[in-house]
Amino acid sequence: MAVLSVTVPRLVSAPFSDSGEETATDTAVPLLLIAAVLQFFDCAQNIGVVLLRGLDDTRGRFRVTIVGHWLVGLPVSALLGLAAGLNTFGVRLGLLTGLATTAVLLLRRFNRGVARLNPEAVPATT
C-alpha cells in the first residue's frame, strides 16, 4: 500500500472523493505520502511491543508508548499543525514523529533487555 501511495497517490485517493474535486485530491496526496512512511514506523512499533512482551516487560512498553505518543507526538502535532500553520499536514507529521519515537524507543528498550539476560537462564537449544 505504501508503494501505491507514493507512486500513484491520485489513483489511491480517487475512490474517497465522490465529487472529483481537485482540492480534496490535492490535500490527500501529501497526506498519503506521510501515511506511506507512517506504515513502516507502525510496523516497527508493533514488532517492538511484541518483542517486549516476550521479555515480560509490560510496564516498560506502556511507559515508552506514553512518552512517544503523548510527550512527543502530541506537542509536535500542536506545534506544526497550529503554531506553524501547517494544519492537517502538520498534525499528521506530528503523529508520525510520535510513532517513530515510540518505535525507536521500544526497539532500544528491547535491545537493552536482551543484553541484560543471564545466558545461564536461557534454555539451550539442541
Contacts in CASP RR format, 6 or more apart in sequence:
PFRMAT RR
TARGET T0000
AUTHOR 0000-0000-0000
METHOD contacts of the structure
MODEL  1
MAVLSVTVPRLVSAPFSDSGEETATDTAVPLLLIAAVLQFFDCAQNIGVV
LLRGLDDTRGRFRVTIVGHWLVGLPVSALLGLAAGLNTFGVRLGLLTGLA
TTAVLLLRRFNRGVARLNPEAVPATT
1 36 0 8 1.000
1 39 0 8 1.000
2 35 0 8 1.000
2 36 0 8 1.000
2 37 0 8 1.000
2 39 0 8 1.000
2 40 0 8 1.000
3 36 0 8 1.000
4 11 0 8 1.000
4 12 0 8 1.000
5 12 0 8 1.000
5 32 0 8 1.000
5 33 0 8 1.000
5 35 0 8 1.000
5 36 0 8 1.000
6 32 0 8 1.000
6 33 0 8 1.000
6 36 0 8 1.000
9 28 0 8 1.000
9 29 0 8 1.000
9 32 0 8 1.000
9 33 0 8 1.000
10 25 0 8 1.000
10 29 0 8 1.000
12 32 0 8 1.000
13 24 0 8 1.000
13 25 0 8 1.000
13 28 0 8 1.000
13 29 0 8 1.000
13 32 0 8 1.000
14 20 0 8 1.000
14 25 0 8 1.000
16 24 0 8 1.000
16 28 0 8 1.000
17 24 0 8 1.000
17 25 0 8 1.000
17 28 0 8 1.000
27 88 0 8 1.000
30 89 0 8 1.000
31 88 0 8 1.000
31 89 0 8 1.000
31 92 0 8 1.000
34 89 0 8 1.000
34 92 0 8 1.000
34 93 0 8 1.000
34 96 0 8 1.000
35 92 0 8 1.000
37 96 0 8 1.000
38 92 0 8 1.000
38 95 0 8 1.000
38 96 0 8 1.000
38 99 0 8 1.000
41 96 0 8 1.000
41 99 0 8 1.000
41 100 0 8 1.000
41 102 0 8 1.000
41 103 0 8 1.000
42 99 0 8 1.000
42 103 0 8 1.000
44 103 0 8 1.000
44 104 0 8 1.000
44 106 0 8 1.000
44 107 0 8 1.000
45 99 0 8 1.000
45 102 0 8 1.000
45 103 0 8 1.000
45 106 0 8 1.000
47 107 0 8 1.000
48 61 0 8 1.000
48 103 0 8 1.000
48 106 0 8 1.000
48 107 0 8 1.000
48 110 0 8 1.000
49 61 0 8 1.000
49 65 0 8 1.000
49 106 0 8 1.000
51 106 0 8 1.000
51 107 0 8 1.000
51 110 0 8 1.000
52 58 0 8 1.000
52 60 0 8 1.000
52 61 0 8 1.000
52 106 0 8 1.000
52 109 0 8 1.000
52 110 0 8 1.000
53 61 0 8 1.000
55 110 0 8 1.000
55 113 0 8 1.000
55 114 0 8 1.000
57 109 0 8 1.000
57 110 0 8 1.000
57 113 0 8 1.000
60 109 0 8 1.000
61 106 0 8 1.000
61 109 0 8 1.000
64 102 0 8 1.000
64 105 0 8 1.000
64 106 0 8 1.000
64 109 0 8 1.000
65 102 0 8 1.000
65 106 0 8 1.000
67 101 0 8 1.000
67 102 0 8 1.000
67 105 0 8 1.000
68 98 0 8 1.000
68 99 0 8 1.000
68 101 0 8 1.000
68 102 0 8 1.000
68 105 0 8 1.000
69 98 0 8 1.000
69 99 0 8 1.000
69 102 0 8 1.000
72 97 0 8 1.000
72 98 0 8 1.000
72 101 0 8 1.000
72 102 0 8 1.000
73 94 0 8 1.000
73 95 0 8 1.000
73 97 0 8 1.000
73 98 0 8 1.000
73 99 0 8 1.000
73 101 0 8 1.000
76 93 0 8 1.000
76 94 0 8 1.000
76 97 0 8 1.000
76 98 0 8 1.000
77 90 0 8 1.000
77 91 0 8 1.000
77 93 0 8 1.000
77 94 0 8 1.000
77 95 0 8 1.000
77 97 0 8 1.000
80 86 0 8 1.000
80 89 0 8 1.000
80 90 0 8 1.000
80 91 0 8 1.000
80 93 0 8 1.000
80 94 0 8 1.000
81 87 0 8 1.000
81 88 0 8 1.000
81 89 0 8 1.000
81 90 0 8 1.000
81 91 0 8 1.000
81 93 0 8 1.000
81 94 0 8 1.000
84 90 0 8 1.000
86 93 0 8 1.000
END
